[in-house]
Amino acid sequence: MRDAVTTLIKNYDLTGRYLDRDAVDTLRSYFATGSARVQAAGVINSDAAGIVKEAGSRLFNELPELIQPGGNAYTTRRYATCLRDMDYYLRYATYALVAGDVDVLNERVLEGLRETYNSLGVPIGPTVRGIQIMKEIIQERLSAAGVTVGGLIDQPFDHMSRQLSEISI
Ligand SMILES: CCC1=C(C)/C(=C/C2=NC(=C\c3[nH]c(/C=C4\NC(=O)[C@H](C)[C@H]4CC)c(C)c3CCC(=O)O)/C(CCC(=O)O)=C2C)NC1=O
């Protein structure tokens, strides 16, 4: 599992280079956004369960067929498993946000996930929508808390969405 700094060092070490101007720019922007990343993680961690719950109700409100007979999140067990998956996405997105790198998502979350979902009939489109709804909720909460993070929040959520759906969003 890598963060922005270890990824950079690994790349330079592979070719035996000193850190050049590009590397320094990358490091500068990572450290310049560090405090915003940590603040964002703080806002998420202060109410992760609430964010997941709210995302679930918005998702099922938008796509009620998911929780009706025949829907993949129908039955208490599958409903709970769906919310558990959203909780995984949120928690790992927070790690990636702080690390400034999506490596943790590739390694711990996305590896083999499409195949698992396809074999269980878990619909990808609505899952991606759930991930995007969590991103929206966090953006709303951050701006309500007066925390300005620009596009930082987008990175981990959009990465998961893209990798899951293999389409550009
Ligand atoms: C930390 C990394 C990690 C991830 C990401 C993960 C996902 C994951 N979600 C699963 C199931 C599932 N995932 C969902 C999710 C949904 N169904 C819907 O209709 C919605 C669109 C969506 C919620 C947003 C459901 C309902 C199941 C159960 C499917 C079944 O057993 O029939 C399964 C199959 C095993 C199980 O039931 O636990 C895995 C492995 N597991 C992991 O360890």
The ligand as a Tripos MOL2 file, in Angstrom:
@<TRIPOS>MOLECULE
LIG
   43    46     1     0     0
SMALL
NO_CHARGES

@<TRIPOS>ATOM
      1 C1        -13.3230   -4.1260    1.7190 C.3       1 LIG1
      2 C2        -13.4770   -4.6400    0.3590 C.3       1 LIG1
      3 C3        -14.7540   -5.4610    0.1310 C.2       1 LIG1
      4 C4        -15.8020   -5.1430   -0.6950 C.2       1 LIG1
      5 C5        -15.9520   -3.9090   -1.5090 C.3       1 LIG1
      6 C6        -16.7440   -6.2220   -0.6200 C.2       1 LIG1
      7 C7        -17.9340   -6.3090   -1.3680 C.2       1 LIG1
      8 C8        -18.8170   -7.4230   -1.4380 C.2       1 LIG1
      9 N1        -20.1700   -7.2470   -1.5470 N.2       1 LIG1
     10 C9        -20.7750   -8.4610   -1.5720 C.2       1 LIG1
     11 C10       -22.1460   -8.7160   -1.6330 C.2       1 LIG1
     12 C11       -23.2130   -7.7950   -1.8210 C.ar      1 LIG1
     13 N2        -23.1260   -6.4820   -2.1720 N.ar      1 LIG1
     14 C12       -24.3850   -5.9250   -2.2710 C.ar      1 LIG1
     15 C13       -24.5720   -4.5300   -2.6300 C.2       1 LIG1
     16 C14       -25.5840   -3.8850   -3.3170 C.2       1 LIG1
     17 N3        -26.7000   -4.4350   -3.8760 N.am      1 LIG1
     18 C15       -27.4520   -3.4800   -4.4820 C.2       1 LIG1
     19 O1        -28.4970   -3.6760   -5.0990 O.2       1 LIG1
     20 C16       -26.8690   -2.1420   -4.3060 C.3       1 LIG1
     21 C17       -26.7310   -1.4000   -5.6190 C.3       1 LIG1
     22 C18       -25.5450   -2.4290   -3.6310 C.3       1 LIG1
     23 C19       -25.2860   -1.5170   -2.4230 C.3       1 LIG1
     24 C20       -24.9690   -0.1040   -2.8480 C.3       1 LIG1
     25 C21       -25.3280   -6.9440   -1.9490 C.ar      1 LIG1
     26 C22       -26.8370   -6.8180   -1.8660 C.3       1 LIG1
     27 C23       -24.5780   -8.1240   -1.6820 C.ar      1 LIG1
     28 C24       -25.1380   -9.4770   -1.3170 C.3       1 LIG1
     29 C25       -25.5190  -10.2070   -2.5850 C.3       1 LIG1
     30 C26       -25.9770  -11.6190   -2.3100 C.2       1 LIG1
     31 O2        -25.4320  -12.2710   -1.3880 O.co2     1 LIG1
     32 O3        -26.8700  -12.0560   -3.0010 O.co2     1 LIG1
     33 C27       -19.7660   -9.4760   -1.5020 C.2       1 LIG1
     34 C28       -20.0090  -10.9690   -1.5010 C.3       1 LIG1
     35 C29       -19.7460  -11.5840   -0.1260 C.3       1 LIG1
     36 C30       -20.6390  -11.0280    0.9340 C.2       1 LIG1
     37 O4        -21.8800  -11.1210    0.8150 O.co2     1 LIG1
     38 O5        -20.0980  -10.4490    1.8830 O.co2     1 LIG1
     39 C31       -18.5470   -8.8300   -1.4370 C.2       1 LIG1
     40 C32       -17.1770   -9.4830   -1.4070 C.3       1 LIG1
     41 N4        -16.2560   -7.1450    0.2660 N.am      1 LIG1
     42 C33       -15.0490   -6.7280    0.7300 C.2       1 LIG1
     43 O6        -14.3280   -7.3200    1.5710 O.2       1 LIG1
@<TRIPOS>BOND
     1     1     2 1
     2     2     3 1
     3     3     4 2
     4     3    42 1
     5     4     5 1
     6     4     6 1
     7     6     7 2
     8     6    41 1
     9     7     8 1
    10     8     9 2
    11     8    39 1
    12     9    10 1
    13    10    11 2
    14    10    33 1
    15    11    12 1
    16    12    13 ar
    17    12    27 ar
    18    13    14 ar
    19    14    15 1
    20    14    25 ar
    21    15    16 2
    22    16    17 1
    23    16    22 1
    24    17    18 1
    25    18    19 2
    26    18    20 1
    27    20    21 1
    28    20    22 1
    29    22    23 1
    30    23    24 1
    31    25    26 1
    32    25    27 ar
    33    27    28 1
    34    28    29 1
    35    29    30 1
    36    30    31 2
    37    30    32 1
    38    33    34 1
    39    33    39 2
    40    34    35 1
    41    35    36 1
    42    36    37 2
    43    36    38 1
    44    39    40 1
    45    41    42 1
    46    42    43 2
@<TRIPOS>SUBSTRUCTURE
     1 LIG1         1 GROUP 0 **** ****
